[in-house]
Amino acid sequence: MGPVRELTLLERVSRGDSEAVTALVQEYTPVVWAIARRQLGAQCAEDVVQEVFLALWKNAGRFDPALSSEATFVATVARRRVIDQRRRAGRGPTSELPDEPPAEPDPGLERVELCEEARAAETALADLPGKQREVLRLAIVDGLTHVEIAARTALPLGTVKSHVRRGLERVRSVLARRISPAHGRDREERP
């Protein structure tokens, strides 16, 4: 039996630890705020930040440290909520210039691990066929809907959906092989 690893904040939240909820909010608010503000502007960002932490609280049990870091999971949830907000508002990214620079992430956000995962994801994305890569970038990076991507690329909607689904499957597969062994993560069952 190997050494027992310390539970992440999200794992503690999923087990009902109220102190972990407070710690999670304190730890990740600067990152979530920066993501929301950069894409939505200051007026909408506050509501989205609240939505992100509510989603993290409700879905903490879905976090698997064997697949990604906690910081990556939080950033992914934040980006999805921002995309949802943009879709609800029926508009793209704001052109509003921030009156202050976005908050810098806290140094304890596993930057090295996040950078390694980002590089692995970028490499996996680069290995996709051209149109599939383009469609996936428009969906993930630009946050476009399938309909918007179809209009921009002149591809049929069904093809766009297939490209997104298959591209994500390939990227996930590559990341599962590259990230887990590279970090020596323990894949044993957790209690």
Summary of the structure (lengths in Angstrom):
residues: 191
radius of gyration: 17.7
end to end distance: 13.6
largest distance: 55.3
contacts: 512
relative contact order: 0.12
helix: 69%
strand: 0%
